[in-house]
Amino acid sequence: MRQSKRKRLATNRERIISIVQIILILFMLVLIWKIASHLIDEWRSHSFSRNLQKNVIIMEEPESGAALKDGAAKGNPGDTVASKKEDSKEYVTGNIPASIDFELLREISEDAVAWLYCPDTKINYVIAQAEDNEYYLHRLLDGSSANCGTLFMDYRCNSDFTGYNTVIYGHHMKDESMFASLVEYQEQEYYEEHPMMYLYVPGHRYTLELIAGYITETDDLIYSIPATKKERDAVLENAYRLSNFEAGIIAEEEDRIVTLSTCSYAYDDGRYVVIGRIAE
């Protein structure tokens, strides 16, 4: 009887150990699958962005911009980055794109409305606009699923930036891609190193002169779409008051502003916004 009981106890222990081992193995497999999925998603997203940059960015001639790195071949202003960068060599920092091939972008999606570039940062992306503010949260421009999503314009805004305040959203990714670098504008020194961005729409390249940036919440006045100059001025007055940096630039009478928004991890559901005025 005692031997039989010992055998049963030993068998039960073995079963419990086996079950625990199976659970641990399954847990490890799920963990590996999640990590692999995340890495694949990240790689696919970055690959998509790089391919867009190579094919739609039209650079200035080296004589009118910065020289090319590592002896990359010179080309005509109409050449795309793809033709100039067959060996994947990059341009030196600060060489500003002359224009964007929106015809090619819109072959991928008619939702492509603009392109945003900030020298010395990872911000070099297409901006899309859908019928709501959910579609591009976790989709690339071609509609495929991706955690990083796409920079997108608030569906309430005029796609040609003719409104008083155009709001653009982007994720704060841990690998510092998308709009992650916006939170760096909490420091005056960072602003002084990156005081402007470049905004491209079909037929035009604008300078986006940055005038304010601050941590806020989703119900902040900055997310409103002003219908009048008076309403725009109220938005700006609030932005100047809360800004983390001093730009010394005041929006003029007819200036249109652009608000760039991303998540801030300073507190739950926080946001960081950077506001710029559009200049020719």
Helices and strands as residue ranges (DSSP letters): H 2-56, E 57-59, G 69-71, H 81-84, E 97-100, H 102-108, E 112-117, E 124-128, G 135-138, E 151-153, E 165-169, G 180-186, H 188-193, E 196-201, E 204-216, G 221-223, H 229-242, E 257-264, E 270-279
